[in-house]
Amino acid sequence: MEEGLVRIGGKSLVPSVYRIYLSPDDYEPFRNVVPFIAGEIRKALDARMAKWNHTKRSIAKGLLEKIGVGDAIAAPETVRVADAWTVEIYPDLDGKLQAGEIEVYSDLGAPEKPEYGVGSMTRKIFPKQPDPPPEPPAPEPIDTAPTVVTSATPKPSVASPPEDEGTKGRAFAYIRYADQEGPKVVEVTKNQIMIGRGGRSYWVDLKLETLPDVSREHCRIRRDAETGRFTIEDLSQFGTAVNGTPVGKGSMAELPARSTISLAGVIDLQWETA
């Protein structure tokens, strides 16, 4: 929160969204008490912000009274943009963190925009040993153009590859599913789409708001431009299945015209070609 503080006018804005990643070994003992821990973090954030406001205003008032101007100048207030804190804790399923390390993404924005490849972000990894902290990554370009058309408000992806102009706007297939944001219908208008939870450095065409068992880049669907046939490739840790048959990590399988794609056993996508 301290590193993400931004001064705007007479107020100091603090990040309101925090996403915390632990190594799977560190996460497992706390799996059943994650909501409790998140609640304690929210209380700590409230307490710190209240302390800042009280301390700064008390000092400012004392100084102003000594020079005889009273409350003519108000001390800047520390506030958050969103109505409430968003604190989420996940296991790192991409193998980036070692035991004892914590990775934190913070965002000034409101929780209805959870994609942490968007907006002003603060990224912090706390090492398990008191070694010098890792250098922050170089900022990556952000492509704000949506890559698929959905019934919900389209979300930008990060570092998306250019769209094939020859296929742009034409629906080859439809994907129907329901994630934490509700039911959606996606028109597939490209010869290749990436599906997963997405994130900074992980571009996806179809971003799913679901459990972290679904990988950030979970599977890829390709269309053969000559034959119109589709194949699916499993890139995940916990598996992809088509009509109940596992594809196999790093393997590809043909995608029937109508099929159910199951991701890690936690979310099903209903696939239908146009």
C-alpha positions in Angstrom: 0.0 0.0 0.0 2.8 2.4 0.9 4.7 1.8 -2.4 1.6 2.3 -4.5 0.5 5.6 -2.9 -0.2 8.4 -5.4 -0.8 12.1 -4.6 -3.5 13.7 -6.6 -4.6 17.3 -5.7 -5.4 17.5 -2.0 -5.6 13.7 -1.5 -3.3 10.7 -1.4 -4.7 7.6 -3.2 -3.8 4.1 -2.0 -4.3 0.9 -3.9 -7.6 -0.8 -3.1 -7.0 -4.1 -4.9 -4.4 -6.7 -3.8 -3.7 -10.1 -5.3 -1.2 -12.2 -3.3 0.6 -15.3 -4.6 2.4 -18.0 -2.5 4.2 -21.1 -3.6 1.9 -24.1 -3.6 3.7 -25.6 -0.6 3.3 -22.4 1.4 -0.4 -22.0 0.3 -1.6 -25.5 1.1 -1.6 -25.2 5.0 -3.7 -22.1 4.7 -6.1 -23.2 2.0 -9.1 -23.5 4.4 -8.5 -20.2 6.2 -7.7 -17.9 3.2 -11.0 -15.9 3.8 -10.0 -15.3 7.4 -6.5 -14.2 6.5 -7.9 -11.9 3.8 -10.2 -10.3 6.4 -7.3 -9.7 8.7 -5.3 -8.0 5.9 -8.3 -5.7 5.2 -8.4 -4.8 8.9 -4.7 -4.0 8.9 -5.1 -1.8 5.8 -8.0 0.1 7.4 -5.9 0.6 10.6 -2.9 1.9 8.6 -4.9 4.3 6.5 -6.7 5.6 9.6 -3.3 6.1 11.4 -1.9 8.0 8.5 -4.9 10.4 8.4 -4.9 10.9 12.2 -1.1 11.5 12.4 -0.9 13.8 9.4 -3.9 15.9 10.4 -2.7 16.2 14.0 0.8 17.3 13.0 -0.5 19.7 10.4 -3.0 21.3 12.8 -0.4 21.8 15.5 2.0 23.5 13.1 -0.7 25.7 11.6 -1.8 26.8 15.1 1.7 27.7 16.1 2.1 30.0 13.1 -1.4 31.5 13.7 -3.3 30.3 10.6 -5.4 27.6 12.3 -7.2 25.4 9.8 -6.6 27.6 6.8 -4.7 24.8 5.1 -5.9 21.2 5.3 -3.6 18.3 5.5 -3.9 15.9 2.5 -6.3 13.0 3.2 -5.4 9.4 2.4 -8.2 7.6 0.6 -8.9 4.6 -1.6 -10.8 4.8 -4.9 -13.0 1.7 -4.3 -15.7 1.3 -1.7 -13.9 -1.6 -0.1 -10.6 -3.5 -0.1 -10.2 -6.4 -2.5 -7.7 -9.0 -1.1 -7.3 -12.3 -2.9 -4.7 -15.0 -2.1 -3.8 -17.7 -4.6 -1.2 -20.5 -5.0 1.4 -19.8 -7.7 0.6 -22.5 -10.3 3.2 -21.2 -12.8 6.2 -22.2 -10.7 7.7 -18.7 -10.4 7.9 -18.6 -6.6 10.1 -20.5 -4.3 9.0 -21.6 -0.8 9.0 -18.5 1.5 8.4 -16.0 -1.3 5.3 -13.8 -1.7 4.3 -12.0 -4.8 1.9 -9.1 -4.5 0.0 -7.2 -7.3 -1.7 -4.0 -6.3 -4.0 -1.7 -8.3 -5.5 1.7 -7.5 -8.7 0.8 -9.4 -12.0 -0.6 -8.3 -12.6 -4.4 -8.1 -14.8 -4.6 -11.1 -11.6 -4.3 -13.2 -9.5 -7.2 -11.8 -7.2 -7.7 -14.8 -3.8 -6.8 -13.4 -2.3 -6.2 -16.9 -4.4 -3.0 -17.0 -3.9 0.4 -15.3 -1.2 1.5 -12.8 0.2 -1.6 -11.1 2.6 -2.2 -8.3 4.3 -5.6 -8.3 6.4 -6.8 -5.4 8.1 -10.1 -4.6 9.3 -10.6 -1.0 12.3 -12.9 -0.9 12.5 -15.7 1.7 16.1 -14.6 2.6 17.3 -11.0 3.4 18.9 -10.8 0.0 18.7 -7.7 -2.2 15.2 -7.5 -3.7 14.8 -8.4 -7.4 14.8 -5.5 -9.8 11.3 -4.6 -11.0 10.4 -5.9 -14.5 10.4 -3.5 -17.4 7.0 -2.2 -18.3 5.3 -4.2 -21.0 3.2 -2.8 -23.8 -0.6 -3.1 -23.2 -2.9 -3.8 -26.1 -6.2 -2.3 -25.1 -8.2 -3.7 -28.1 -10.4 -6.6 -27.2 -9.5 -9.8 -29.0 -12.9 -11.6 -28.7 -16.5 -10.4 -28.7 -18.4 -11.3 -25.6 -21.9 -10.6 -24.2 -20.2 -8.9 -21.3 -18.0 -5.8 -21.4 -14.9 -6.8 -23.4 -11.6 -6.7 -21.4 -8.2 -5.8 -22.8 -5.5 -8.4 -23.1 -1.8 -8.0 -22.6 0.7 -8.2 -25.5 -1.8 -9.9 -27.8 -0.6 -11.0 -31.2 -2.0 -9.1 -34.2 -5.3 -10.3 -35.5 -5.6 -11.8 -38.9 -7.4 -9.2 -41.0 -8.7 -11.9 -43.3 -10.8 -13.5 -40.5 -11.6 -10.4 -38.5 -15.3 -10.0 -37.7 -16.4 -13.4 -38.9 -17.6 -15.9 -36.3 -16.2 -19.4 -36.8 -17.6 -20.8 -33.6 -19.3 -20.0 -30.3 -18.2 -20.7 -26.7 -20.8 -20.6 -23.9 -19.8 -20.7 -20.3 -20.5 -19.3 -16.8 -17.7 -18.0 -14.6 -17.7 -15.9 -11.4 -19.1 -13.0 -13.4 -22.0 -14.9 -14.8 -23.0 -16.6 -18.1 -21.4 -15.4 -21.3 -21.3 -16.2 -25.0 -18.1 -15.7 -27.0 -17.9 -15.4 -30.8 -14.6 -16.9 -32.0 -13.4 -14.7 -34.9 -9.7 -15.7 -35.1 -7.9 -18.8 -36.3 -6.2 -19.1 -32.9 -7.3 -18.2 -29.4 -5.7 -18.6 -26.0 -8.0 -19.4 -23.0 -7.1 -19.0 -19.3 -7.1 -16.7 -16.3 -4.6 -14.4 -17.9 -2.6 -11.7 -16.1 0.5 -9.5 -16.5 2.8 -11.2 -19.0 0.1 -13.7 -19.7 -2.1 -12.6 -22.6 -5.3 -14.5 -23.3 -8.1 -14.0 -25.8 -10.7 -15.4 -23.5 -10.1 -14.4 -19.9 -11.9 -16.5 -17.3 -12.8 -15.3 -13.8 -12.5 -18.6 -11.9 -10.5 -20.6 -9.4 -6.7 -20.6 -9.7 -6.8 -24.3 -10.6 -7.3 -22.9 -14.1 -3.9 -21.8 -15.4 -3.2 -18.3 -16.6 -2.6 -19.8 -20.1 -4.7 -23.0 -19.9 -5.3 -24.1 -23.5 -5.1 -23.0 -27.1 -7.6 -23.6 -29.9 -6.5 -23.5 -33.5 -8.4 -23.5 -36.7 -7.1 -24.9 -40.0 -7.9 -22.1 -42.5 -8.0 -24.6 -45.4 -10.2 -27.3 -43.9 -12.0 -25.3 -41.2 -11.2 -28.0 -38.6 -10.4 -27.1 -35.0 -7.8 -28.6 -32.6 -7.2 -27.9 -28.9 -3.8 -27.9 -27.1 -3.5 -28.4 -23.4 -1.0 -26.0 -21.8 -2.2 -26.4 -18.2 -1.0 -27.9 -15.0 -4.3 -29.5 -13.9 -5.6 -30.7 -17.3 -8.0 -30.1 -20.2 -10.6 -32.6 -21.3 -12.9 -32.7 -24.4 -16.2 -34.6 -23.8 -14.6 -36.2 -20.7 -11.4 -37.4 -22.5 -8.2 -35.8 -21.3 -6.2 -34.0 -24.0 -2.8 -34.5 -22.2 -0.4 -31.8 -21.2 1.5 -30.5 -24.2 -0.7 -32.6 -26.5 -3.3 -31.7 -29.1 -6.7 -33.2 -29.9 -9.4 -32.6 -32.5 -12.3 -30.5 -31.4 -15.7 -31.8 -32.5 -18.3 -29.4 -33.9 -20.2 -29.7 -30.6 -18.3 -30.5 -27.5 -17.8 -29.8 -23.8 -14.3 -28.5 -22.9 -13.5 -29.0 -19.2 -10.7 -26.9 -17.6 -9.1 -28.5 -14.5 -12.5 -29.9 -13.6 -13.7 -26.5 -12.3 -15.3 -24.9 -15.3 -16.9 -26.2 -18.5 -17.0 -24.4 -21.9 -19.7 -25.4 -24.4 -18.2 -25.4 -27.9 -20.2 -25.1 -31.1 -18.9 -24.4 -34.6 -20.8 -21.8 -36.7 
